[in-house]
Amino acid sequence: MPRDTDDSDTSRRRFLKATGAAALTSAVAGCGSDGGDTATPDDDSGSTDTGTDGEAVTVSEYPYGVGETMIGEAQRVMEEAGYGPDNRFELDWLQYESPTWEEMASTIASRLESAYIDMNQSSAAFSPLLETTRNGNHEAYTLGWVADYPGPQNFVQLIDPPNTMYADNSAANGARLFWSEDAEADPAVRQYMMDQFDRIEDNPQDTEEAAQIRGEATVALEEGMWQEAALIPLYQGVTEGMWYDHVDYNPPGPMGPSRAKANNSVAGLEGKDRLSTISSTFSSLDPIASGNTASGGKIMDMFDALTNYANGTTEVENLLAEEYELSDDFTTYTFTLKEGATFHNGDDVTAQDLEYSIKRLMVSSNSTNARFPVSVMGIEHETEEVTVTDEDGNTVTATDSGEPETTTRIIPDSIGVNAVDDYTLEITTENPFAFSLSVLAYSAFSAVPEGIVGDVEGYEGEMEWSEFSQNPVGAGPFEFVNWESGNGGEFVLDAFDDYHGEGASFDGIDATILTEPQARYNYFLNENADIGGVPTSQYQADSVTIEETDDVGRDLGTYDLENGTSVNYARTPDIGTYYVGFNMEAVPRPVRQAMAYVINQPEFMQNVFKGRFEPAYHLTPPQIFPGGIEAYDEHVGGSE
């Protein structure tokens, strides 16, 4: 709903109360989202204490027009940079496959023509889009970020410059900005951004003073992002779930469907034994290599971690952990594991398995999520410089100096994760971190059998990584059966009969992989999927009837499909933001600013996305913005 309506404001405040999201908290991580076509389960900064001596940032409210289309300003900034009719910039735009994104991009492109920018549009399925942008083979792109943990750091880490350079940082997990020293940006602003993120990471304590510092730094990072137009927020999303009457469905909370297990969301099926769903594409089923919502939900179903978000709400509950104790200095967690939990291969889940799993997350060359335990949670570890070798074990030589290349690696034996005995696990962090239990609920920390992959020092491995990532073994409520990748493929799980918790009330899950929104809708419309949604091109706001808003902030009611069938409906505010990002090494700042000037967030939300989403101006969502939703609106400035 539009953010300036009374109903919307009431809904957001109810959501904040229901989720218990703190305004000034540190945060954790997140996962990419396609921001797809269907909202479904799948000036002077003196007011901010920057903690630095420089005057790198000079904006204190959104500078590109709130609810305005500023083509004249786009022309001006380009002309000041030397562009004009005879010196145009050619910009390549890559987006997720979606008619609505295509419509918005076409409007942006037509406006940029007047600002001497020729925009070439292309699209890709989600996984190829991620791969292309991770490799830096892009200029402008669209993507989203959905929280794995409801805190500001979860979002502003996307714009911490070192975390945006994938070629130089195997643990990078930010936006694909490539905000390097070679970026088309003010070096002082780059340093400013790094200083502000350091202030967040250097103040992890659960105190009012530390929270105040983190909040100030978060706002400063948002202002630095604005000044460089490094990333342009578009909207905060909602998850809209639709399901037929034969499904006893409890829609996941604000953390989203990818943080909920199907055995908790679906209490039963009438007239059938298996749940039929629709999936986007994905590339890996290894918890340490999962990076999008499509794979995240499947990993949640197949694997268990120490803790878990209760059906996608912000409430964290024990899962493989039965109980825990915290040391007096707030750095060592001692977990007592639940006895009787087994992997799908029949082996018992032990503390040794979890020690291996977390260490593997931190040191494996296959891990794309090492930032979570290393930089976010700050698990204790030591590092060393080692010589880089190729696949044949030969030393790699730097082309500029002729000297052997070196890199920094974590010493596995130094990691503060230790199995005290079969059912006692100790995890030690370098500093107190108030949200460790929440971070540990992220699926990357899931238990896998000790030594199953030989990508950790001291283990030869029972399976090659390529096999495990496509045929995994977990301890979750569902076990892997089959995966045929690509559009038109399938993903099949069976309920795990020996699951240690409350198992599924149905026999399994059959997911059809479809990438085209209309095809996904038709599949649901024809009742081939039990749970689905409506693409924006087909969506009719007057087809929604809201009957109640529950204590989790979900609007519940019905939706009338075009064929006359009425299905159940739930709309849940996401803790997530969708945006346009840039390869800053390839796209000059004036071009990025011109793009920001011609993007009118409220207009696009109303005319293109039919009011389904909320215009965004910050990367950090309103629910968790420092100071709350009023502070979010005040900092944006302007009027909608």
Legacy VTK file of the C-alpha trace (Angstrom):
# vtk DataFile Version 3.0
C-alpha trace
ASCII
DATASET POLYDATA
POINTS 640 float
0.000 0.000 0.000
1.184 3.631 -0.521
3.138 4.818 2.475
1.250 8.102 2.852
-2.159 6.539 3.489
-3.590 6.217 6.971
-4.303 2.531 6.506
-0.736 1.920 5.396
0.666 3.752 8.401
-1.540 1.779 10.777
-0.495 -1.465 9.130
3.212 -0.626 9.380
2.980 0.373 13.033
1.097 -2.844 13.808
3.792 -4.740 11.975
6.553 -3.056 13.986
4.808 -3.919 17.223
4.152 -7.476 16.148
7.683 -8.199 14.994
9.353 -6.488 17.924
11.942 -5.097 15.507
14.283 -2.748 17.368
15.111 0.544 15.705
18.765 0.586 16.752
20.176 -2.904 16.486
23.134 -4.395 14.778
22.398 -6.885 12.098
23.513 -9.708 10.024
23.084 -10.914 6.556
20.672 -11.438 3.801
20.025 -13.074 0.520
19.438 -11.911 -2.978
15.964 -11.729 -4.394
14.862 -11.275 -7.943
12.252 -8.668 -7.058
10.147 -10.596 -9.466
6.856 -9.907 -11.100
4.755 -11.677 -8.517
4.706 -10.926 -4.808
4.615 -14.543 -3.791
6.302 -17.039 -1.434
9.017 -17.808 -3.467
23.587 18.970 1.904
25.335 19.158 5.364
25.503 16.174 7.522
26.192 18.083 10.696
23.220 16.460 12.360
24.931 13.089 12.161
27.995 12.316 14.259
30.087 10.595 11.642
32.991 9.661 13.874
35.404 10.834 11.165
37.307 14.040 10.523
36.477 14.315 6.828
33.609 16.153 5.173
33.034 13.469 2.592
29.239 13.488 2.602
27.177 16.605 1.931
23.594 15.342 1.683
21.157 14.920 4.533
17.905 14.176 2.686
17.067 12.334 -0.504
18.590 14.539 -3.256
16.925 13.209 -6.390
13.329 14.268 -5.824
10.730 12.576 -3.667
7.827 11.721 -5.926
9.299 13.803 -8.763
10.544 13.070 -12.266
13.510 15.436 -12.717
14.582 15.084 -16.344
15.970 18.630 -16.367
18.270 17.809 -13.462
19.379 14.642 -15.228
20.295 16.732 -18.277
22.129 19.264 -16.117
24.308 16.762 -14.295
25.250 15.079 -17.568
26.043 18.387 -19.315
28.219 19.469 -16.399
30.173 16.260 -16.904
30.737 17.008 -20.596
28.000 14.902 -22.131
25.657 16.183 -24.809
24.023 15.448 -28.187
27.374 14.554 -29.739
28.767 12.776 -26.694
26.212 10.308 -25.403
26.717 7.491 -22.899
25.645 3.965 -23.766
24.391 2.095 -20.705
23.672 -1.623 -20.512
20.778 -2.476 -18.151
20.268 -6.070 -16.946
17.082 -7.028 -15.166
15.291 -10.090 -13.908
12.818 -11.503 -16.408
9.580 -9.700 -15.664
7.027 -7.730 -17.694
6.674 -5.107 -14.960
10.424 -4.565 -14.650
10.558 -4.356 -18.446
7.814 -1.721 -18.462
9.595 0.353 -15.824
12.946 0.005 -17.596
11.426 1.156 -20.881
10.066 4.280 -19.196
13.443 4.980 -17.599
15.186 4.470 -20.927
12.885 6.930 -22.721
13.562 9.572 -20.068
17.322 9.022 -20.150
17.389 9.704 -23.892
16.821 13.385 -23.068
19.801 13.224 -20.722
22.165 11.897 -23.425
22.062 8.292 -22.205
21.142 5.417 -24.514
20.049 2.446 -22.405
20.239 -1.072 -23.802
17.832 -3.420 -22.005
18.394 -7.110 -21.466
17.006 -9.678 -19.039
18.083 -12.926 -17.440
16.711 -15.572 -15.130
17.663 -15.122 -11.514
20.653 -17.454 -11.287
22.335 -16.207 -14.491
21.731 -12.627 -13.352
23.490 -13.358 -10.072
26.395 -15.031 -11.850
26.774 -12.199 -14.367
26.834 -9.498 -11.711
29.067 -11.491 -9.383
31.648 -11.692 -12.181
31.390 -7.963 -12.856
30.032 -8.415 -16.368
27.390 -5.744 -15.937
26.777 -2.003 -15.789
23.291 -1.399 -14.334
21.158 -4.162 -12.846
18.094 -4.773 -10.689
18.034 -6.927 -7.589
16.561 -7.166 -4.120
17.758 -8.041 -0.643
15.547 -9.836 1.860
16.635 -9.958 5.494
17.874 -13.071 7.191
18.073 -11.029 10.369
16.006 -7.931 11.146
18.672 -5.299 11.663
20.210 -2.374 9.732
23.640 -3.957 9.298
21.929 -6.643 7.262
21.327 -4.003 4.604
24.114 -1.413 4.835
26.740 -4.153 4.565
25.639 -4.267 0.929
27.289 -0.878 0.376
30.426 -1.383 2.457
32.965 -0.990 -0.398
35.207 -4.017 0.359
32.100 -6.193 0.502
31.081 -5.182 -3.037
34.240 -6.403 -4.802
33.809 -10.067 -5.543
37.034 -10.641 -7.467
39.105 -9.531 -4.475
36.999 -11.027 -1.702
35.712 -14.580 -1.884
33.485 -13.891 1.133
31.874 -10.814 -0.420
28.135 -10.788 0.113
27.138 -7.232 -0.757
25.564 -5.556 -3.750
27.516 -5.981 -6.954
28.793 -2.382 -6.930
32.528 -3.041 -7.343
33.201 0.062 -5.230
36.953 -0.295 -5.580
39.698 2.325 -5.677
39.171 2.326 -9.465
35.468 3.131 -9.139
34.018 6.241 -10.756
33.511 7.825 -7.341
35.033 10.257 -4.857
37.810 8.400 -2.967
36.955 10.390 0.160
33.394 9.075 0.106
34.665 5.529 -0.327
36.871 5.894 2.748
33.987 7.519 4.596
31.760 4.536 3.864
34.367 2.089 5.118
34.880 4.166 8.273
31.157 4.170 8.989
30.822 0.432 8.523
33.825 -0.058 10.823
31.922 1.903 13.457
29.105 -0.615 13.208
31.364 -3.643 13.400
33.495 -2.130 16.185
30.459 -1.571 18.414
28.621 -4.905 18.592
27.645 -4.684 22.261
24.054 -4.879 23.421
24.144 -1.421 25.036
22.336 1.843 24.333
25.645 3.602 23.573
26.732 0.974 21.042
23.272 0.926 19.477
23.365 4.719 19.137
26.711 4.544 17.341
25.458 1.815 15.008
22.359 3.847 14.246
24.332 7.011 13.455
26.690 5.072 11.208
23.778 3.424 9.408
22.262 6.821 8.565
25.679 8.107 7.452
26.081 5.117 5.118
22.691 5.825 3.591
23.764 9.443 2.949
27.013 8.334 1.342
25.044 5.974 -0.907
22.800 8.879 -1.925
25.717 11.182 -2.691
27.358 8.701 -5.046
24.079 7.281 -6.384
25.828 3.956 -5.933
22.529 2.185 -5.494
19.002 3.514 -6.062
16.310 2.070 -3.761
13.019 1.410 -5.526
10.601 -0.268 -3.172
10.079 -2.248 -0.025
8.176 -5.367 -0.773
5.422 -7.446 0.631
4.876 -11.150 0.321
1.480 -11.986 -1.067
0.459 -15.582 -0.609
-2.531 -17.178 -2.292
-3.729 -20.725 -1.713
-6.667 -22.989 -2.373
-9.097 -24.134 0.293
-7.754 -27.688 0.363
-4.492 -26.389 1.882
-4.334 -25.748 5.627
-1.767 -22.970 5.265
-0.186 -20.646 7.817
1.620 -17.964 5.749
5.187 -17.268 6.887
5.992 -14.093 8.794
8.026 -11.047 7.741
11.277 -12.973 7.321
9.594 -14.591 4.340
8.925 -18.060 2.938
12.619 -18.803 2.422
13.035 -18.710 6.219
10.139 -21.054 6.945
9.892 -24.825 6.840
7.010 -26.275 4.855
6.096 -28.706 7.643
5.326 -25.656 9.819
3.615 -23.559 7.134
1.398 -26.337 5.806
-0.570 -28.175 8.471
-2.414 -30.452 6.080
-3.802 -31.163 2.608
-7.317 -32.303 1.814
-7.784 -34.790 -0.990
-4.110 -35.232 -1.866
-0.914 -36.525 -0.311
1.746 -34.188 -1.703
2.198 -30.416 -1.816
2.514 -28.907 -5.306
4.458 -25.651 -5.621
6.309 -23.422 -8.099
10.008 -22.577 -7.925
12.418 -20.095 -9.495
15.787 -21.292 -10.741
18.709 -21.882 -8.383
22.242 -23.199 -8.653
23.240 -25.036 -5.475
21.688 -26.918 -2.564
24.757 -26.732 -0.349
23.931 -24.531 2.678
27.302 -22.772 2.526
26.806 -21.870 -1.155
23.171 -20.786 -1.123
22.620 -17.167 -2.091
19.018 -16.631 -3.154
15.494 -17.125 -1.922
14.744 -20.041 -4.246
17.519 -22.249 -2.889
17.133 -20.842 0.633
13.649 -22.243 1.064
14.679 -25.676 -0.155
17.663 -25.742 2.183
15.376 -24.797 5.067
13.271 -27.857 4.268
16.202 -30.293 3.890
18.530 -29.051 6.644
18.381 -27.999 10.281
20.589 -25.551 12.185
21.011 -24.946 15.914
18.201 -22.390 15.928
15.356 -21.452 13.603
12.987 -18.599 12.810
9.521 -19.829 13.796
7.642 -20.021 10.490
9.424 -16.989 9.083
8.634 -14.701 12.015
11.377 -12.831 13.886
11.013 -15.192 16.847
14.065 -17.446 17.185
13.553 -20.911 18.662
15.806 -23.872 19.391
16.024 -26.554 16.718
19.023 -28.893 16.931
19.932 -27.071 20.148
18.004 -28.152 23.216
19.357 -25.405 25.451
22.334 -23.077 25.764
24.404 -21.177 28.323
26.231 -17.888 27.783
29.510 -17.067 29.525
29.851 -14.104 31.894
31.800 -12.142 29.279
29.022 -12.765 26.698
31.365 -14.371 24.155
31.029 -18.153 24.609
27.829 -20.027 23.873
27.634 -23.604 25.129
24.904 -25.543 23.341
23.441 -28.808 24.528
22.223 -30.642 21.446
19.019 -32.586 21.120
19.703 -36.323 21.177
18.006 -38.555 18.628
18.227 -36.231 15.622
19.451 -38.110 12.551
20.653 -37.237 9.070
18.844 -38.586 6.046
21.598 -41.215 5.685
20.733 -42.586 9.150
23.704 -41.120 11.044
23.110 -39.352 14.354
23.577 -35.585 14.407
26.404 -34.793 16.820
28.430 -31.816 17.982
31.256 -33.018 15.742
28.987 -32.635 12.725
28.165 -29.059 13.661
31.810 -28.214 14.357
32.695 -29.479 10.884
29.734 -27.701 9.302
30.500 -24.264 10.770
34.234 -24.542 10.145
33.446 -25.561 6.581
31.255 -22.478 6.227
34.236 -20.355 7.306
37.102 -21.926 5.333
35.806 -23.920 2.378
36.627 -22.588 -1.078
33.034 -23.467 -1.958
31.566 -21.173 0.681
29.942 -17.970 -0.519
28.581 -17.179 2.945
31.743 -16.994 5.075
31.010 -13.377 5.927
28.221 -14.453 8.259
30.361 -16.292 10.837
33.539 -14.288 10.198
32.523 -10.636 9.921
28.970 -10.520 11.210
28.899 -12.904 14.143
32.664 -12.616 14.608
33.480 -16.206 15.542
36.982 -16.376 17.001
39.744 -17.318 14.540
43.322 -16.641 13.476
44.673 -16.042 9.973
47.912 -16.580 8.089
49.447 -15.559 4.758
49.825 -18.442 2.317
51.095 -18.785 -1.230
48.434 -19.074 -3.928
48.581 -22.235 -6.027
46.653 -23.375 -9.085
44.596 -26.550 -9.473
47.787 -28.565 -10.102
49.513 -27.246 -7.001
51.833 -24.863 -8.862
52.657 -21.470 -7.353
50.794 -18.579 -8.963
53.043 -15.633 -9.862
51.857 -12.020 -9.934
52.139 -10.649 -13.469
53.203 -7.158 -12.362
55.956 -8.089 -9.900
56.900 -11.628 -10.818
56.643 -12.547 -7.137
54.510 -15.405 -5.806
50.968 -14.367 -5.034
49.824 -14.679 -1.444
46.441 -14.611 0.227
45.092 -14.562 3.762
43.375 -17.685 5.023
41.692 -18.705 8.234
43.566 -21.381 10.180
40.932 -24.125 10.698
42.290 -25.281 14.066
42.048 -21.718 15.415
38.306 -21.402 14.878
36.314 -20.955 18.061
33.902 -23.808 17.381
34.560 -26.960 19.369
32.728 -30.196 20.099
33.232 -30.765 23.822
31.531 -34.143 23.559
28.958 -35.749 21.274
26.158 -33.455 22.376
27.916 -30.323 23.645
29.108 -27.587 21.292
30.972 -24.409 22.211
31.031 -21.329 19.947
33.237 -18.401 20.947
33.033 -14.942 19.402
35.815 -12.370 19.442
33.491 -9.743 20.936
30.047 -9.788 22.500
27.377 -9.953 19.820
23.780 -9.711 20.949
22.245 -11.463 17.958
24.216 -14.675 17.686
21.181 -16.904 18.113
19.494 -15.101 15.235
22.524 -15.402 12.978
22.805 -19.109 13.753
19.250 -19.549 12.430
20.500 -18.667 8.961
20.501 -21.763 6.768
24.225 -21.442 5.989
24.870 -22.761 9.531
22.937 -25.967 8.870
24.351 -29.290 10.011
25.835 -31.626 7.404
27.496 -34.989 8.145
31.088 -34.634 9.320
33.554 -35.075 6.466
30.958 -35.579 3.747
32.819 -33.112 1.490
36.604 -32.944 1.539
36.829 -29.164 1.289
38.016 -28.753 4.871
41.574 -29.466 5.974
41.863 -32.992 7.379
38.937 -34.527 5.480
39.125 -36.493 2.237
35.363 -36.377 1.715
32.766 -39.009 0.902
31.319 -37.002 -2.015
32.660 -34.519 -4.524
31.311 -31.041 -3.898
29.576 -30.985 -7.274
27.640 -34.091 -6.235
26.787 -32.917 -2.728
25.587 -29.511 -3.940
23.101 -31.233 -6.223
22.272 -34.303 -4.104
22.581 -33.140 -0.497
22.278 -34.928 2.832
20.709 -32.982 5.673
18.739 -33.516 8.866
15.632 -31.501 8.041
11.984 -32.521 7.796
12.288 -33.353 4.070
14.878 -35.375 2.187
16.135 -34.881 -1.335
14.692 -37.008 -4.168
15.292 -35.331 -7.516
16.331 -32.076 -9.176
16.016 -31.368 -12.884
17.378 -27.847 -13.257
16.263 -25.098 -15.609
12.940 -23.778 -16.825
10.416 -26.601 -16.984
12.396 -28.782 -14.607
11.336 -30.130 -11.259
12.464 -30.364 -7.669
11.157 -33.203 -5.499
11.381 -33.837 -1.759
9.902 -36.587 0.389
8.913 -36.167 4.011
11.606 -37.597 6.291
9.973 -40.236 8.454
12.650 -40.140 11.160
12.666 -36.384 11.625
13.489 -35.422 15.199
10.829 -32.701 15.407
7.227 -32.405 14.363
7.278 -33.833 10.871
5.198 -33.008 7.848
1.535 -33.995 7.679
1.903 -34.784 3.965
4.155 -37.094 1.973
6.360 -34.627 0.141
6.792 -31.580 -2.096
6.737 -31.444 -5.892
7.988 -28.106 -7.227
7.870 -27.191 -10.909
10.617 -24.783 -11.987
9.153 -21.945 -14.050
10.866 -18.652 -14.858
8.216 -16.795 -16.873
5.636 -14.976 -14.694
2.672 -15.719 -16.953
3.558 -19.406 -17.036
3.791 -19.441 -13.245
0.397 -17.766 -12.978
-1.271 -20.116 -15.443
0.121 -23.073 -13.528
-1.474 -21.761 -10.329
-4.686 -20.656 -12.067
-5.166 -24.192 -13.390
-4.770 -25.529 -9.825
-1.548 -27.359 -10.649
0.050 -25.553 -7.705
-1.544 -25.444 -4.276
0.122 -22.143 -3.333
0.942 -19.364 -5.791
0.351 -15.782 -6.791
-0.664 -13.333 -9.478
1.802 -11.390 -11.657
1.376 -7.636 -11.626
0.244 -7.647 -15.260
-2.786 -9.700 -14.183
-3.215 -8.283 -10.688
-6.399 -6.386 -9.814
-6.350 -4.483 -6.541
-10.156 -4.496 -6.329
-10.076 -8.301 -6.355
-8.617 -8.277 -2.841
-10.893 -8.455 0.181
-9.152 -7.996 3.548
-11.046 -9.551 6.418
-8.568 -9.123 9.274
-5.029 -8.168 10.224
-3.488 -10.595 12.666
-0.948 -10.087 15.452
1.944 -10.836 13.072
0.916 -7.916 10.851
-0.504 -10.078 8.063
-3.538 -8.840 6.142
-5.737 -11.892 5.616
-8.663 -12.341 3.268
-9.448 -13.534 -0.252
-8.519 -12.800 -3.851
-10.854 -13.367 -6.807
-8.956 -14.908 -9.697
-9.869 -14.037 -13.281
-11.577 -17.399 -13.781
-14.022 -16.647 -10.961
-12.329 -18.803 -8.332
-11.804 -17.193 -4.948
-8.588 -18.187 -3.186
-7.264 -17.423 0.252
-4.996 -14.386 0.475
-2.323 -13.050 2.833
-0.211 -9.912 2.520
2.795 -9.683 4.828
5.224 -6.729 4.940
8.727 -7.896 4.053
11.918 -6.776 5.682
13.455 -6.320 2.254
14.426 -3.699 -0.326
14.587 -3.815 -4.127
16.917 -1.524 -6.021
18.925 -0.562 -9.083
22.652 -1.104 -8.641
25.687 -0.273 -10.770
29.144 -1.548 -11.545
30.830 1.621 -10.321
34.036 0.857 -12.220
32.070 0.999 -15.470
29.365 3.616 -14.910
30.348 7.261 -14.163
28.665 9.044 -11.274
26.800 11.567 -13.493
25.125 8.666 -15.297
24.138 7.077 -11.989
22.781 10.410 -10.734
20.847 10.980 -13.964
19.215 7.584 -13.469
18.228 8.548 -9.914
16.726 11.835 -11.105
14.401 10.158 -13.638
13.237 7.382 -11.299
10.002 8.390 -9.613
9.408 5.706 -7.010
5.762 6.462 -6.111
4.810 6.801 -9.770
6.301 3.422 -10.641
4.755 1.752 -7.618
1.303 3.037 -8.522
1.305 2.873 -12.303
3.531 -0.136 -12.946
3.308 -2.234 -9.779
-0.355 -1.337 -9.110
0.225 -0.190 -5.558
1.403 -3.583 -4.353
4.669 -2.253 -2.930
5.926 0.744 -0.971
8.301 3.363 -2.470
11.805 3.146 -1.000
14.470 5.807 -0.555
16.740 4.058 1.911
18.373 0.675 1.569
17.393 -0.012 5.194
13.648 -0.788 5.408
11.410 1.464 7.545
10.705 -1.299 10.084
14.338 -1.433 11.206
15.583 2.049 10.285
17.357 3.744 13.251
14.715 5.710 15.112
11.846 3.866 13.454
9.467 4.673 10.658
9.068 8.356 11.611
12.841 8.807 11.462
12.876 7.101 8.067
10.317 9.551 6.652
11.956 12.584 8.268
15.381 11.692 6.911
14.049 11.243 3.380
12.561 14.770 3.449
10.392 16.128 0.661
6.780 15.094 0.274
5.066 12.248 -1.517
LINES 2 642
42 0 1 2 3 4 5 6 7 8 9 10 11 12 13 14 15 16 17 18 19 20 21 22 23 24 25 26 27 28 29 30 31 32 33 34 35 36 37 38 39 40 41
598 42 43 44 45 46 47 48 49 50 51 52 53 54 55 56 57 58 59 60 61 62 63 64 65 66 67 68 69 70 71 72 73 74 75 76 77 78 79 80 81 82 83 84 85 86 87 88 89 90 91 92 93 94 95 96 97 98 99 100 101 102 103 104 105 106 107 108 109 110 111 112 113 114 115 116 117 118 119 120 121 122 123 124 125 126 127 128 129 130 131 132 133 134 135 136 137 138 139 140 141 142 143 144 145 146 147 148 149 150 151 152 153 154 155 156 157 158 159 160 161 162 163 164 165 166 167 168 169 170 171 172 173 174 175 176 177 178 179 180 181 182 183 184 185 186 187 188 189 190 191 192 193 194 195 196 197 198 199 200 201 202 203 204 205 206 207 208 209 210 211 212 213 214 215 216 217 218 219 220 221 222 223 224 225 226 227 228 229 230 231 232 233 234 235 236 237 238 239 240 241 242 243 244 245 246 247 248 249 250 251 252 253 254 255 256 257 258 259 260 261 262 263 264 265 266 267 268 269 270 271 272 273 274 275 276 277 278 279 280 281 282 283 284 285 286 287 288 289 290 291 292 293 294 295 296 297 298 299 300 301 302 303 304 305 306 307 308 309 310 311 312 313 314 315 316 317 318 319 320 321 322 323 324 325 326 327 328 329 330 331 332 333 334 335 336 337 338 339 340 341 342 343 344 345 346 347 348 349 350 351 352 353 354 355 356 357 358 359 360 361 362 363 364 365 366 367 368 369 370 371 372 373 374 375 376 377 378 379 380 381 382 383 384 385 386 387 388 389 390 391 392 393 394 395 396 397 398 399 400 401 402 403 404 405 406 407 408 409 410 411 412 413 414 415 416 417 418 419 420 421 422 423 424 425 426 427 428 429 430 431 432 433 434 435 436 437 438 439 440 441 442 443 444 445 446 447 448 449 450 451 452 453 454 455 456 457 458 459 460 461 462 463 464 465 466 467 468 469 470 471 472 473 474 475 476 477 478 479 480 481 482 483 484 485 486 487 488 489 490 491 492 493 494 495 496 497 498 499 500 501 502 503 504 505 506 507 508 509 510 511 512 513 514 515 516 517 518 519 520 521 522 523 524 525 526 527 528 529 530 531 532 533 534 535 536 537 538 539 540 541 542 543 544 545 546 547 548 549 550 551 552 553 554 555 556 557 558 559 560 561 562 563 564 565 566 567 568 569 570 571 572 573 574 575 576 577 578 579 580 581 582 583 584 585 586 587 588 589 590 591 592 593 594 595 596 597 598 599 600 601 602 603 604 605 606 607 608 609 610 611 612 613 614 615 616 617 618 619 620 621 622 623 624 625 626 627 628 629 630 631 632 633 634 635 636 637 638 639
